[in-house]
Amino acid sequence: MLYHVRMDVRVPHDVDAATFDRLKAAEKARAEELQRSGTWRHLWRIAGEYANVSIFDVADHDELHAILSGLPLFPFMQIAVTPLARHPSAIA
Ligand SMILES: O=C(O)CC1=CCC(=O)O1
């Protein structure tokens, strides 16, 4: 199943910069791993915002939740998930 996911990163004002840099590096490594495996199909920055839109290809809601809740930046993100169905006019 495909899911459209929007992630808005909310950096707490009192977060330790080095700690947050480590979390960002871990997030990047995990995102690259999931992209290489084909699970994280698209990852786009929303221009002008500390946010992304992504497309995930997973078996079901439970797998998506497990992946999202395991992301290093999960505690600092507001996440909105939209399940996608095939459009009848889509040719690809
Ligand atoms: O910067 C973001 O949008 C949060 C994020 C998701 C994957 C990644 O590497 O950073």
PDB file of the backbone (N, CA, C, O) and the ligand in Angstrom, with CONECT records:
HET    LIG  A 101      10
ATOM      1  N   MET A   1       0.845  -1.199   0.000  1.00  0.00           N
ATOM      2  CA  MET A   1       0.000   0.000   0.000  1.00  0.00           C
ATOM      3  C   MET A   1       0.876   1.242   0.000  1.00  0.00           C
ATOM      4  O   MET A   1       1.963   1.278   0.576  1.00  0.00           O
ATOM      5  N   LEU A   2       0.345   2.266  -0.679  1.00  0.00           N
ATOM      6  CA  LEU A   2       1.082   3.537  -0.713  1.00  0.00           C
ATOM      7  C   LEU A   2       0.450   4.528   0.266  1.00  0.00           C
ATOM      8  O   LEU A   2      -0.768   4.587   0.432  1.00  0.00           O
ATOM      9  N   TYR A   3       1.322   5.297   0.903  1.00  0.00           N
ATOM     10  CA  TYR A   3       0.875   6.318   1.851  1.00  0.00           C
ATOM     11  C   TYR A   3       1.597   7.623   1.557  1.00  0.00           C
ATOM     12  O   TYR A   3       2.810   7.655   1.348  1.00  0.00           O
ATOM     13  N   HIS A   4       0.818   8.697   1.548  1.00  0.00           N
ATOM     14  CA  HIS A   4       1.386  10.044   1.524  1.00  0.00           C
ATOM     15  C   HIS A   4       1.577  10.460   2.986  1.00  0.00           C
ATOM     16  O   HIS A   4       0.648  10.402   3.792  1.00  0.00           O
ATOM     17  N   VAL A   5       2.784  10.873   3.299  1.00  0.00           N
ATOM     18  CA  VAL A   5       3.098  11.243   4.695  1.00  0.00           C
ATOM     19  C   VAL A   5       3.722  12.637   4.697  1.00  0.00           C
ATOM     20  O   VAL A   5       4.681  12.905   3.972  1.00  0.00           O
ATOM     21  N   ARG A   6       3.171  13.499   5.507  1.00  0.00           N
ATOM     22  CA  ARG A   6       3.791  14.812   5.713  1.00  0.00           C
ATOM     23  C   ARG A   6       4.395  14.834   7.113  1.00  0.00           C
ATOM     24  O   ARG A   6       3.737  14.495   8.097  1.00  0.00           O
ATOM     25  N   MET A   7       5.653  15.239   7.182  1.00  0.00           N
ATOM     26  CA  MET A   7       6.340  15.335   8.479  1.00  0.00           C
ATOM     27  C   MET A   7       6.793  16.778   8.685  1.00  0.00           C
ATOM     28  O   MET A   7       7.542  17.334   7.881  1.00  0.00           O
ATOM     29  N   ASP A   8       6.327  17.362   9.769  1.00  0.00           N
ATOM     30  CA  ASP A   8       6.764  18.708  10.167  1.00  0.00           C
ATOM     31  C   ASP A   8       7.674  18.567  11.373  1.00  0.00           C
ATOM     32  O   ASP A   8       7.271  18.036  12.407  1.00  0.00           O
ATOM     33  N   VAL A   9       8.887  19.040  11.237  1.00  0.00           N
ATOM     34  CA  VAL A   9       9.855  18.913  12.328  1.00  0.00           C
ATOM     35  C   VAL A   9       9.697  20.124  13.248  1.00  0.00           C
ATOM     36  O   VAL A   9       9.728  21.272  12.803  1.00  0.00           O
ATOM     37  N   ARG A  10       9.528  19.846  14.519  1.00  0.00           N
ATOM     38  CA  ARG A  10       9.378  20.896  15.542  1.00  0.00           C
ATOM     39  C   ARG A  10      10.571  20.802  16.497  1.00  0.00           C
ATOM     40  O   ARG A  10      10.626  19.919  17.352  1.00  0.00           O
ATOM     41  N   VAL A  11      11.501  21.703  16.340  1.00  0.00           N
ATOM     42  CA  VAL A  11      12.706  21.673  17.170  1.00  0.00           C
ATOM     43  C   VAL A  11      12.437  22.424  18.479  1.00  0.00           C
ATOM     44  O   VAL A  11      12.154  23.622  18.457  1.00  0.00           O
ATOM     45  N   PRO A  12      12.524  21.721  19.622  1.00  0.00           N
ATOM     46  CA  PRO A  12      12.305  22.427  20.894  1.00  0.00           C
ATOM     47  C   PRO A  12      13.390  23.481  21.108  1.00  0.00           C
ATOM     48  O   PRO A  12      14.553  23.262  20.768  1.00  0.00           O
ATOM     49  N   HIS A  13      13.008  24.612  21.667  1.00  0.00           N
ATOM     50  CA  HIS A  13      13.968  25.707  21.834  1.00  0.00           C
ATOM     51  C   HIS A  13      15.099  25.328  22.791  1.00  0.00           C
ATOM     52  O   HIS A  13      16.208  25.852  22.686  1.00  0.00           O
ATOM     53  N   ASP A  14      14.816  24.422  23.716  1.00  0.00           N
ATOM     54  CA  ASP A  14      15.820  24.093  24.731  1.00  0.00           C
ATOM     55  C   ASP A  14      16.616  22.834  24.400  1.00  0.00           C
ATOM     56  O   ASP A  14      17.348  22.326  25.250  1.00  0.00           O
ATOM     57  N   VAL A  15      16.480  22.323  23.170  1.00  0.00           N
ATOM     58  CA  VAL A  15      17.186  21.081  22.847  1.00  0.00           C
ATOM     59  C   VAL A  15      18.680  21.351  22.694  1.00  0.00           C
ATOM     60  O   VAL A  15      19.092  22.384  22.166  1.00  0.00           O
ATOM     61  N   ASP A  16      19.476  20.399  23.167  1.00  0.00           N
ATOM     62  CA  ASP A  16      20.923  20.503  23.028  1.00  0.00           C
ATOM     63  C   ASP A  16      21.305  20.327  21.545  1.00  0.00           C
ATOM     64  O   ASP A  16      20.908  19.355  20.903  1.00  0.00           O
ATOM     65  N   ALA A  17      22.078  21.281  21.021  1.00  0.00           N
ATOM     66  CA  ALA A  17      22.370  21.291  19.586  1.00  0.00           C
ATOM     67  C   ALA A  17      23.098  20.026  19.137  1.00  0.00           C
ATOM     68  O   ALA A  17      22.797  19.472  18.079  1.00  0.00           O
ATOM     69  N   ALA A  18      24.063  19.568  19.952  1.00  0.00           N
ATOM     70  CA  ALA A  18      24.831  18.374  19.570  1.00  0.00           C
ATOM     71  C   ALA A  18      23.927  17.137  19.563  1.00  0.00           C
ATOM     72  O   ALA A  18      24.044  16.278  18.689  1.00  0.00           O
ATOM     73  N   THR A  19      23.036  17.058  20.535  1.00  0.00           N
ATOM     74  CA  THR A  19      22.099  15.928  20.587  1.00  0.00           C
ATOM     75  C   THR A  19      21.202  15.932  19.352  1.00  0.00           C
ATOM     76  O   THR A  19      20.972  14.896  18.729  1.00  0.00           O
ATOM     77  N   PHE A  20      20.702  17.123  19.012  1.00  0.00           N
ATOM     78  CA  PHE A  20      19.811  17.197  17.859  1.00  0.00           C
ATOM     79  C   PHE A  20      20.566  16.873  16.563  1.00  0.00           C
ATOM     80  O   PHE A  20      20.011  16.235  15.669  1.00  0.00           O
ATOM     81  N   ASP A  21      21.824  17.309  16.457  1.00  0.00           N
ATOM     82  CA  ASP A  21      22.637  16.981  15.273  1.00  0.00           C
ATOM     83  C   ASP A  21      22.811  15.474  15.149  1.00  0.00           C
ATOM     84  O   ASP A  21      22.767  14.928  14.047  1.00  0.00           O
ATOM     85  N   ARG A  22      23.012  14.798  16.289  1.00  0.00           N
ATOM     86  CA  ARG A  22      23.143  13.325  16.260  1.00  0.00           C
ATOM     87  C   ARG A  22      21.838  12.672  15.791  1.00  0.00           C
ATOM     88  O   ARG A  22      21.861  11.727  15.003  1.00  0.00           O
ATOM     89  N   LEU A  23      20.716  13.176  16.275  1.00  0.00           N
ATOM     90  CA  LEU A  23      19.423  12.623  15.847  1.00  0.00           C
ATOM     91  C   LEU A  23      19.197  12.849  14.352  1.00  0.00           C
ATOM     92  O   LEU A  23      18.687  11.969  13.659  1.00  0.00           O
ATOM     93  N   LYS A  24      19.577  14.024  13.858  1.00  0.00           N
ATOM     94  CA  LYS A  24      19.414  14.311  12.427  1.00  0.00           C
ATOM     95  C   LYS A  24      20.274  13.371  11.582  1.00  0.00           C
ATOM     96  O   LYS A  24      19.837  12.897  10.534  1.00  0.00           O
ATOM     97  N   ALA A  25      21.502  13.103  12.045  1.00  0.00           N
ATOM     98  CA  ALA A  25      22.379  12.187  11.308  1.00  0.00           C
ATOM     99  C   ALA A  25      21.790  10.773  11.301  1.00  0.00           C
ATOM    100  O   ALA A  25      21.836  10.074  10.288  1.00  0.00           O
ATOM    101  N   ALA A  26      21.234  10.363  12.451  1.00  0.00           N
ATOM    102  CA  ALA A  26      20.612   9.031  12.533  1.00  0.00           C
ATOM    103  C   ALA A  26      19.367   8.963  11.645  1.00  0.00           C
ATOM    104  O   ALA A  26      19.107   7.944  11.006  1.00  0.00           O
ATOM    105  N   GLU A  27      18.601  10.060  11.612  1.00  0.00           N
ATOM    106  CA  GLU A  27      17.405  10.118  10.758  1.00  0.00           C
ATOM    107  C   GLU A  27      17.805   9.988   9.287  1.00  0.00           C
ATOM    108  O   GLU A  27      17.166   9.264   8.523  1.00  0.00           O
ATOM    109  N   LYS A  28      18.860  10.691   8.905  1.00  0.00           N
ATOM    110  CA  LYS A  28      19.326  10.643   7.513  1.00  0.00           C
ATOM    111  C   LYS A  28      19.743   9.221   7.140  1.00  0.00           C
ATOM    112  O   LYS A  28      19.386   8.728   6.070  1.00  0.00           O
ATOM    113  N   ALA A  29      20.492   8.567   8.015  1.00  0.00           N
ATOM    114  CA  ALA A  29      20.947   7.199   7.736  1.00  0.00           C
ATOM    115  C   ALA A  29      19.759   6.251   7.592  1.00  0.00           C
ATOM    116  O   ALA A  29      19.740   5.410   6.692  1.00  0.00           O
ATOM    117  N   ARG A  30      18.775   6.383   8.471  1.00  0.00           N
ATOM    118  CA  ARG A  30      17.584   5.511   8.406  1.00  0.00           C
ATOM    119  C   ARG A  30      16.762   5.795   7.144  1.00  0.00           C
ATOM    120  O   ARG A  30      16.267   4.876   6.492  1.00  0.00           O
ATOM    121  N   ALA A  31      16.626   7.085   6.813  1.00  0.00           N
ATOM    122  CA  ALA A  31      15.868   7.449   5.610  1.00  0.00           C
ATOM    123  C   ALA A  31      16.552   6.890   4.362  1.00  0.00           C
ATOM    124  O   ALA A  31      15.884   6.409   3.446  1.00  0.00           O
ATOM    125  N   GLU A  32      17.873   6.953   4.327  1.00  0.00           N
ATOM    126  CA  GLU A  32      18.596   6.428   3.161  1.00  0.00           C
ATOM    127  C   GLU A  32      18.438   4.910   3.073  1.00  0.00           C
ATOM    128  O   GLU A  32      18.267   4.356   1.987  1.00  0.00           O
ATOM    129  N   GLU A  33      18.497   4.246   4.226  1.00  0.00           N
ATOM    130  CA  GLU A  33      18.318   2.782   4.248  1.00  0.00           C
ATOM    131  C   GLU A  33      16.929   2.410   3.703  1.00  0.00           C
ATOM    132  O   GLU A  33      16.801   1.505   2.879  1.00  0.00           O
ATOM    133  N   LEU A  34      15.897   3.116   4.171  1.00  0.00           N
ATOM    134  CA  LEU A  34      14.527   2.802   3.731  1.00  0.00           C
ATOM    135  C   LEU A  34      14.313   3.176   2.263  1.00  0.00           C
ATOM    136  O   LEU A  34      13.517   2.533   1.578  1.00  0.00           O
ATOM    137  N   GLN A  35      15.000   4.191   1.776  1.00  0.00           N
ATOM    138  CA  GLN A  35      14.900   4.517   0.344  1.00  0.00           C
ATOM    139  C   GLN A  35      15.574   3.430  -0.499  1.00  0.00           C
ATOM    140  O   GLN A  35      15.055   3.022  -1.538  1.00  0.00           O
ATOM    141  N   ARG A  36      16.733   2.973  -0.033  1.00  0.00           N
ATOM    142  CA  ARG A  36      17.433   1.920  -0.788  1.00  0.00           C
ATOM    143  C   ARG A  36      16.606   0.639  -0.846  1.00  0.00           C
ATOM    144  O   ARG A  36      16.666  -0.085  -1.840  1.00  0.00           O
ATOM    145  N   SER A  37      15.839   0.350   0.197  1.00  0.00           N
ATOM    146  CA  SER A  37      15.033  -0.879   0.220  1.00  0.00           C
ATOM    147  C   SER A  37      13.725  -0.725  -0.557  1.00  0.00           C
ATOM    148  O   SER A  37      13.007  -1.704  -0.756  1.00  0.00           O
ATOM    149  N   GLY A  38      13.408   0.504  -0.999  1.00  0.00           N
ATOM    150  CA  GLY A  38      12.182   0.742  -1.767  1.00  0.00           C
ATOM    151  C   GLY A  38      10.973   1.059  -0.905  1.00  0.00           C
ATOM    152  O   GLY A  38       9.877   1.265  -1.428  1.00  0.00           O
ATOM    153  N   THR A  39      11.156   1.100   0.404  1.00  0.00           N
ATOM    154  CA  THR A  39      10.033   1.384   1.308  1.00  0.00           C
ATOM    155  C   THR A  39       9.683   2.873   1.322  1.00  0.00           C
ATOM    156  O   THR A  39       8.510   3.246   1.329  1.00  0.00           O
ATOM    157  N   TRP A  40      10.702   3.704   1.326  1.00  0.00           N
ATOM    158  CA  TRP A  40      10.506   5.174   1.343  1.00  0.00           C
ATOM    159  C   TRP A  40      10.711   5.623  -0.102  1.00  0.00           C
ATOM    160  O   TRP A  40      11.827   5.937  -0.515  1.00  0.00           O
ATOM    161  N   ARG A  41       9.608   5.650  -0.867  1.00  0.00           N
ATOM    162  CA  ARG A  41       9.694   5.828  -2.328  1.00  0.00           C
ATOM    163  C   ARG A  41      10.073   7.233  -2.751  1.00  0.00           C
ATOM    164  O   ARG A  41      10.846   7.422  -3.690  1.00  0.00           O
ATOM    165  N   HIS A  42       9.524   8.219  -2.052  1.00  0.00           N
ATOM    166  CA  HIS A  42       9.833   9.622  -2.375  1.00  0.00           C
ATOM    167  C   HIS A  42      10.051  10.390  -1.082  1.00  0.00           C
ATOM    168  O   HIS A  42       9.417  10.126  -0.060  1.00  0.00           O
ATOM    169  N   LEU A  43      10.968  11.348  -1.158  1.00  0.00           N
ATOM    170  CA  LEU A  43      11.239  12.235  -0.026  1.00  0.00           C
ATOM    171  C   LEU A  43      11.518  13.617  -0.590  1.00  0.00           C
ATOM    172  O   LEU A  43      12.537  13.849  -1.240  1.00  0.00           O
ATOM    173  N   TRP A  44      10.591  14.529  -0.327  1.00  0.00           N
ATOM    174  CA  TRP A  44      10.700  15.886  -0.868  1.00  0.00           C
ATOM    175  C   TRP A  44      10.652  16.906   0.257  1.00  0.00           C
ATOM    176  O   TRP A  44       9.841  16.791   1.177  1.00  0.00           O
ATOM    177  N   ARG A  45      11.505  17.884   0.182  1.00  0.00           N
ATOM    178  CA  ARG A  45      11.440  19.027   1.090  1.00  0.00           C
ATOM    179  C   ARG A  45      10.299  19.934   0.653  1.00  0.00           C
ATOM    180  O   ARG A  45      10.141  20.189  -0.541  1.00  0.00           O
ATOM    181  N   ILE A  46       9.514  20.418   1.583  1.00  0.00           N
ATOM    182  CA  ILE A  46       8.523  21.455   1.293  1.00  0.00           C
ATOM    183  C   ILE A  46       9.267  22.782   1.338  1.00  0.00           C
ATOM    184  O   ILE A  46       9.803  23.170   2.376  1.00  0.00           O
ATOM    185  N   ALA A  47       9.295  23.469   0.215  1.00  0.00           N
ATOM    186  CA  ALA A  47      10.102  24.691   0.104  1.00  0.00           C
ATOM    187  C   ALA A  47       9.710  25.695   1.176  1.00  0.00           C
ATOM    188  O   ALA A  47       8.535  26.010   1.368  1.00  0.00           O
ATOM    189  N   GLY A  48      10.723  26.183   1.861  1.00  0.00           N
ATOM    190  CA  GLY A  48      10.503  27.226   2.851  1.00  0.00           C
ATOM    191  C   GLY A  48      10.046  26.740   4.209  1.00  0.00           C
ATOM    192  O   GLY A  48       9.769  27.550   5.094  1.00  0.00           O
ATOM    193  N   GLU A  49       9.960  25.411   4.393  1.00  0.00           N
ATOM    194  CA  GLU A  49       9.499  24.879   5.682  1.00  0.00           C
ATOM    195  C   GLU A  49      10.443  23.773   6.146  1.00  0.00           C
ATOM    196  O   GLU A  49      11.083  23.116   5.327  1.00  0.00           O
ATOM    197  N   TYR A  50      10.528  23.570   7.454  1.00  0.00           N
ATOM    198  CA  TYR A  50      11.275  22.428   7.974  1.00  0.00           C
ATOM    199  C   TYR A  50      10.286  21.259   8.004  1.00  0.00           C
ATOM    200  O   TYR A  50       9.827  20.824   9.060  1.00  0.00           O
ATOM    201  N   ALA A  51       9.981  20.774   6.803  1.00  0.00           N
ATOM    202  CA  ALA A  51       8.952  19.744   6.644  1.00  0.00           C
ATOM    203  C   ALA A  51       9.229  18.998   5.346  1.00  0.00           C
ATOM    204  O   ALA A  51       9.902  19.502   4.447  1.00  0.00           O
ATOM    205  N   ASN A  52       8.691  17.783   5.273  1.00  0.00           N
ATOM    206  CA  ASN A  52       8.809  17.025   4.026  1.00  0.00           C
ATOM    207  C   ASN A  52       7.491  16.369   3.691  1.00  0.00           C
ATOM    208  O   ASN A  52       6.631  16.174   4.550  1.00  0.00           O
ATOM    209  N   VAL A  53       7.350  16.026   2.395  1.00  0.00           N
ATOM    210  CA  VAL A  53       6.296  15.111   1.981  1.00  0.00           C
ATOM    211  C   VAL A  53       6.984  13.875   1.438  1.00  0.00           C
ATOM    212  O   VAL A  53       7.968  13.958   0.704  1.00  0.00           O
ATOM    213  N   SER A  54       6.448  12.736   1.811  1.00  0.00           N
ATOM    214  CA  SER A  54       7.054  11.466   1.461  1.00  0.00           C
ATOM    215  C   SER A  54       5.983  10.499   0.978  1.00  0.00           C
ATOM    216  O   SER A  54       4.803  10.632   1.300  1.00  0.00           O
ATOM    217  N   ILE A  55       6.429   9.521   0.195  1.00  0.00           N
ATOM    218  CA  ILE A  55       5.569   8.405  -0.192  1.00  0.00           C
ATOM    219  C   ILE A  55       6.215   7.129   0.329  1.00  0.00           C
ATOM    220  O   ILE A  55       7.375   6.839   0.040  1.00  0.00           O
ATOM    221  N   PHE A  56       5.447   6.379   1.099  1.00  0.00           N
ATOM    222  CA  PHE A  56       5.918   5.094   1.627  1.00  0.00           C
ATOM    223  C   PHE A  56       5.168   3.953   0.945  1.00  0.00           C
ATOM    224  O   PHE A  56       3.979   4.065   0.647  1.00  0.00           O
ATOM    225  N   ASP A  57       5.871   2.871   0.706  1.00  0.00           N
ATOM    226  CA  ASP A  57       5.282   1.657   0.134  1.00  0.00           C
ATOM    227  C   ASP A  57       5.464   0.534   1.156  1.00  0.00           C
ATOM    228  O   ASP A  57       6.544  -0.043   1.284  1.00  0.00           O
ATOM    229  N   VAL A  58       4.384   0.240   1.877  1.00  0.00           N
ATOM    230  CA  VAL A  58       4.448  -0.743   2.968  1.00  0.00           C
ATOM    231  C   VAL A  58       3.226  -1.658   2.892  1.00  0.00           C
ATOM    232  O   VAL A  58       2.300  -1.408   2.120  1.00  0.00           O
ATOM    233  N   ALA A  59       3.233  -2.711   3.694  1.00  0.00           N
ATOM    234  CA  ALA A  59       2.152  -3.696   3.641  1.00  0.00           C
ATOM    235  C   ALA A  59       0.833  -3.137   4.164  1.00  0.00           C
ATOM    236  O   ALA A  59      -0.226  -3.380   3.586  1.00  0.00           O
ATOM    237  N   ASP A  60       0.907  -2.392   5.254  1.00  0.00           N
ATOM    238  CA  ASP A  60      -0.336  -1.957   5.892  1.00  0.00           C
ATOM    239  C   ASP A  60      -0.061  -0.830   6.896  1.00  0.00           C
ATOM    240  O   ASP A  60       1.077  -0.396   7.072  1.00  0.00           O
ATOM    241  N   HIS A  61      -1.140  -0.367   7.551  1.00  0.00           N
ATOM    242  CA  HIS A  61      -1.028   0.727   8.532  1.00  0.00           C
ATOM    243  C   HIS A  61      -0.043   0.368   9.648  1.00  0.00           C
ATOM    244  O   HIS A  61       0.721   1.215  10.113  1.00  0.00           O
ATOM    245  N   ASP A  62      -0.074  -0.884  10.065  1.00  0.00           N
ATOM    246  CA  ASP A  62       0.778  -1.282  11.196  1.00  0.00           C
ATOM    247  C   ASP A  62       2.258  -1.166  10.845  1.00  0.00           C
ATOM    248  O   ASP A  62       3.060  -0.694  11.651  1.00  0.00           O
ATOM    249  N   GLU A  63       2.618  -1.606   9.623  1.00  0.00           N
ATOM    250  CA  GLU A  63       4.033  -1.498   9.227  1.00  0.00           C
ATOM    251  C   GLU A  63       4.430  -0.026   9.132  1.00  0.00           C
ATOM    252  O   GLU A  63       5.512   0.363   9.569  1.00  0.00           O
ATOM    253  N   LEU A  64       3.542   0.789   8.555  1.00  0.00           N
ATOM    254  CA  LEU A  64       3.868   2.223   8.454  1.00  0.00           C
ATOM    255  C   LEU A  64       4.063   2.829   9.842  1.00  0.00           C
ATOM    256  O   LEU A  64       5.010   3.580  10.076  1.00  0.00           O
ATOM    257  N   HIS A  65       3.159   2.494  10.754  1.00  0.00           N
ATOM    258  CA  HIS A  65       3.276   3.057  12.105  1.00  0.00           C
ATOM    259  C   HIS A  65       4.592   2.626  12.765  1.00  0.00           C
ATOM    260  O   HIS A  65       5.260   3.424  13.422  1.00  0.00           O
ATOM    261  N   ALA A  66       4.946   1.364  12.579  1.00  0.00           N
ATOM    262  CA  ALA A  66       6.194   0.876  13.183  1.00  0.00           C
ATOM    263  C   ALA A  66       7.392   1.657  12.631  1.00  0.00           C
ATOM    264  O   ALA A  66       8.299   2.032  13.373  1.00  0.00           O
ATOM    265  N   ILE A  67       7.376   1.891  11.319  1.00  0.00           N
ATOM    266  CA  ILE A  67       8.496   2.621  10.705  1.00  0.00           C
ATOM    267  C   ILE A  67       8.538   4.063  11.202  1.00  0.00           C
ATOM    268  O   ILE A  67       9.585   4.556  11.623  1.00  0.00           O
ATOM    269  N   LEU A  68       7.387   4.732  11.149  1.00  0.00           N
ATOM    270  CA  LEU A  68       7.373   6.153  11.518  1.00  0.00           C
ATOM    271  C   LEU A  68       7.717   6.351  12.991  1.00  0.00           C
ATOM    272  O   LEU A  68       8.478   7.251  13.345  1.00  0.00           O
ATOM    273  N   SER A  69       7.153   5.507  13.837  1.00  0.00           N
ATOM    274  CA  SER A  69       7.394   5.693  15.271  1.00  0.00           C
ATOM    275  C   SER A  69       8.812   5.299  15.668  1.00  0.00           C
ATOM    276  O   SER A  69       9.267   5.631  16.762  1.00  0.00           O
ATOM    277  N   GLY A  70       9.519   4.584  14.774  1.00  0.00           N
ATOM    278  CA  GLY A  70      10.906   4.231  15.047  1.00  0.00           C
ATOM    279  C   GLY A  70      11.912   5.233  14.502  1.00  0.00           C
ATOM    280  O   GLY A  70      13.114   5.085  14.723  1.00  0.00           O
ATOM    281  N   LEU A  71      11.439   6.248  13.793  1.00  0.00           N
ATOM    282  CA  LEU A  71      12.375   7.242  13.248  1.00  0.00           C
ATOM    283  C   LEU A  71      13.023   8.037  14.383  1.00  0.00           C
ATOM    284  O   LEU A  71      12.353   8.404  15.348  1.00  0.00           O
ATOM    285  N   PRO A  72      14.319   8.300  14.266  1.00  0.00           N
ATOM    286  CA  PRO A  72      15.008   9.025  15.339  1.00  0.00           C
ATOM    287  C   PRO A  72      14.383  10.376  15.673  1.00  0.00           C
ATOM    288  O   PRO A  72      14.406  10.798  16.830  1.00  0.00           O
ATOM    289  N   LEU A  73      13.825  11.060  14.669  1.00  0.00           N
ATOM    290  CA  LEU A  73      13.227  12.378  14.926  1.00  0.00           C
ATOM    291  C   LEU A  73      11.747  12.288  15.278  1.00  0.00           C
ATOM    292  O   LEU A  73      11.085  13.316  15.424  1.00  0.00           O
ATOM    293  N   PHE A  74      11.218  11.075  15.417  1.00  0.00           N
ATOM    294  CA  PHE A  74       9.769  10.918  15.686  1.00  0.00           C
ATOM    295  C   PHE A  74       9.277  11.783  16.846  1.00  0.00           C
ATOM    296  O   PHE A  74       8.213  12.392  16.733  1.00  0.00           O
ATOM    297  N   PRO A  75      10.019  11.858  17.963  1.00  0.00           N
ATOM    298  CA  PRO A  75       9.507  12.678  19.077  1.00  0.00           C
ATOM    299  C   PRO A  75       9.403  14.162  18.738  1.00  0.00           C
ATOM    300  O   PRO A  75       8.738  14.923  19.442  1.00  0.00           O
ATOM    301  N   PHE A  76      10.063  14.567  17.656  1.00  0.00           N
ATOM    302  CA  PHE A  76      10.100  15.989  17.305  1.00  0.00           C
ATOM    303  C   PHE A  76       9.323  16.292  16.027  1.00  0.00           C
ATOM    304  O   PHE A  76       9.457  17.373  15.454  1.00  0.00           O
ATOM    305  N   MET A  77       8.509  15.331  15.584  1.00  0.00           N
ATOM    306  CA  MET A  77       7.782  15.562  14.336  1.00  0.00           C
ATOM    307  C   MET A  77       6.279  15.462  14.553  1.00  0.00           C
ATOM    308  O   MET A  77       5.781  14.628  15.309  1.00  0.00           O
ATOM    309  N   GLN A  78       5.584  16.346  13.858  1.00  0.00           N
ATOM    310  CA  GLN A  78       4.135  16.203  13.733  1.00  0.00           C
ATOM    311  C   GLN A  78       3.926  15.511  12.389  1.00  0.00           C
ATOM    312  O   GLN A  78       4.436  15.973  11.368  1.00  0.00           O
ATOM    313  N   ILE A  79       3.182  14.411  12.382  1.00  0.00           N
ATOM    314  CA  ILE A  79       3.073  13.579  11.181  1.00  0.00           C
ATOM    315  C   ILE A  79       1.612  13.437  10.779  1.00  0.00           C
ATOM    316  O   ILE A  79       0.744  13.160  11.607  1.00  0.00           O
ATOM    317  N   ALA A  80       1.361  13.632   9.491  1.00  0.00           N
ATOM    318  CA  ALA A  80       0.004  13.436   8.953  1.00  0.00           C
ATOM    319  C   ALA A  80       0.082  12.379   7.851  1.00  0.00           C
ATOM    320  O   ALA A  80       0.874  12.502   6.917  1.00  0.00           O
ATOM    321  N   VAL A  81      -0.737  11.353   7.968  1.00  0.00           N
ATOM    322  CA  VAL A  81      -0.708  10.210   7.033  1.00  0.00           C
ATOM    323  C   VAL A  81      -1.990  10.175   6.211  1.00  0.00           C
ATOM    324  O   VAL A  81      -3.090  10.313   6.745  1.00  0.00           O
ATOM    325  N   THR A  82      -1.831   9.990   4.903  1.00  0.00           N
ATOM    326  CA  THR A  82      -2.980   9.829   4.010  1.00  0.00           C
ATOM    327  C   THR A  82      -2.796   8.552   3.192  1.00  0.00           C
ATOM    328  O   THR A  82      -1.880   8.479   2.374  1.00  0.00           O
ATOM    329  N   PRO A  83      -3.646   7.547   3.396  1.00  0.00           N
ATOM    330  CA  PRO A  83      -3.546   6.329   2.572  1.00  0.00           C
ATOM    331  C   PRO A  83      -3.965   6.653   1.126  1.00  0.00           C
ATOM    332  O   PRO A  83      -4.899   7.420   0.895  1.00  0.00           O
ATOM    333  N   LEU A  84      -3.266   6.061   0.178  1.00  0.00           N
ATOM    334  CA  LEU A  84      -3.543   6.349  -1.234  1.00  0.00           C
ATOM    335  C   LEU A  84      -4.179   5.135  -1.913  1.00  0.00           C
ATOM    336  O   LEU A  84      -3.769   3.994  -1.703  1.00  0.00           O
ATOM    337  N   ALA A  85      -5.190   5.418  -2.730  1.00  0.00           N
ATOM    338  CA  ALA A  85      -5.810   4.388  -3.573  1.00  0.00           C
ATOM    339  C   ALA A  85      -5.534   4.738  -5.030  1.00  0.00           C
ATOM    340  O   ALA A  85      -5.275   5.895  -5.363  1.00  0.00           O
ATOM    341  N   ARG A  86      -5.592   3.757  -5.866  1.00  0.00           N
ATOM    342  CA  ARG A  86      -5.306   3.970  -7.269  1.00  0.00           C
ATOM    343  C   ARG A  86      -6.401   4.843  -7.894  1.00  0.00           C
ATOM    344  O   ARG A  86      -7.590   4.603  -7.680  1.00  0.00           O
ATOM    345  N   HIS A  87      -5.992   5.857  -8.667  1.00  0.00           N
ATOM    346  CA  HIS A  87      -6.969   6.698  -9.364  1.00  0.00           C
ATOM    347  C   HIS A  87      -7.378   5.999 -10.665  1.00  0.00           C
ATOM    348  O   HIS A  87      -6.517   5.481 -11.376  1.00  0.00           O
ATOM    349  N   PRO A  88      -8.675   5.976 -10.986  1.00  0.00           N
ATOM    350  CA  PRO A  88      -9.118   5.240 -12.171  1.00  0.00           C
ATOM    351  C   PRO A  88      -8.592   5.814 -13.489  1.00  0.00           C
ATOM    352  O   PRO A  88      -8.578   5.116 -14.502  1.00  0.00           O
ATOM    353  N   SER A  89      -8.163   7.067 -13.485  1.00  0.00           N
ATOM    354  CA  SER A  89      -7.629   7.680 -14.715  1.00  0.00           C
ATOM    355  C   SER A  89      -6.111   7.614 -14.789  1.00  0.00           C
ATOM    356  O   SER A  89      -5.520   8.063 -15.771  1.00  0.00           O
ATOM    357  N   ALA A  90      -5.479   7.064 -13.768  1.00  0.00           N
ATOM    358  CA  ALA A  90      -4.012   7.013 -13.790  1.00  0.00           C
ATOM    359  C   ALA A  90      -3.551   6.010 -14.841  1.00  0.00           C
ATOM    360  O   ALA A  90      -4.107   4.918 -14.959  1.00  0.00           O
ATOM    361  N   ILE A  91      -2.520   6.398 -15.611  1.00  0.00           N
ATOM    362  CA  ILE A  91      -2.022   5.494 -16.663  1.00  0.00           C
ATOM    363  C   ILE A  91      -0.733   4.805 -16.249  1.00  0.00           C
ATOM    364  O   ILE A  91      -0.234   3.943 -16.973  1.00  0.00           O
ATOM    365  N   ALA A  92      -0.193   5.167 -15.110  1.00  0.00           N
ATOM    366  CA  ALA A  92       1.038   4.497 -14.657  1.00  0.00           C
ATOM    367  C   ALA A  92       0.901   4.114 -13.192  1.00  0.00           C
ATOM    368  O   ALA A  92       1.825   3.541 -12.615  1.00  0.00           O
TER     369      ALA A  92
HETATM  370  O1  LIG A 101      14.277  17.051   7.538  1.00  0.00           O
HETATM  371  C1  LIG A 101      13.193  16.423   7.561  1.00  0.00           C
HETATM  372  O2  LIG A 101      12.244  16.697   6.828  1.00  0.00           O
HETATM  373  C2  LIG A 101      13.066  15.215   8.459  1.00  0.00           C
HETATM  374  C3  LIG A 101      13.675  14.064   7.814  1.00  0.00           C
HETATM  375  C4  LIG A 101      13.074  12.974   7.324  1.00  0.00           C
HETATM  376  C5  LIG A 101      14.087  12.116   6.734  1.00  0.00           C
HETATM  377  C6  LIG A 101      15.293  12.882   6.961  1.00  0.00           C
HETATM  378  O3  LIG A 101      16.442  12.560   6.650  1.00  0.00           O
HETATM  379  O4  LIG A 101      15.018  14.056   7.602  1.00  0.00           O
CONECT  370  371
CONECT  371  370  372  373
CONECT  372  371
CONECT  373  371  374
CONECT  374  373  375  379
CONECT  375  374  376
CONECT  376  375  377
CONECT  377  376  378  379
CONECT  378  377
CONECT  379  374  377
END
